């Protein structure tokens, strides 16, 4: 489920990027190249559609990110296993048993 949500997030982010690039900004943007589309639908209808598409994709992105967080794989089971293994390795006195590094037997003085 997490992988499917991740793929959907990538697709929505690409679409959102394209919609934002097409919009007419103060400098003209890429929307200036689509003059034929503006003549067919009218300038205001195209701007309304692009604005609604931007808001819709933004909300979809937010929802998908929240869902991905909810379905993200957790490592709690592995963490608990490590803690249990450490507790089992403790000695009777309650002191942890750590492996001792071998001493250097050569006398380099």
C-alpha angles and dihedrals in degrees: 000000000000092000092050090051091048091053091049091050090053092049093048092047091053091048091047091051092051093048092050092049092051094052119103110250130184089273094051099257123199091307089079088070092059097067093138091058090051092052092050099047100020127251096266096049092052092049091048092050093049092047093049091046090051093051092044094050091046092054091045089051091051093049092046092050092051091048091048089054090051093049097040112128112254126213096208093115091055092045091051091049091054092049092049091049091051091049091051091052094056116111125239093264090057094251115133115242110231122185111258117229113234114258120243104253096195117095106224102175 
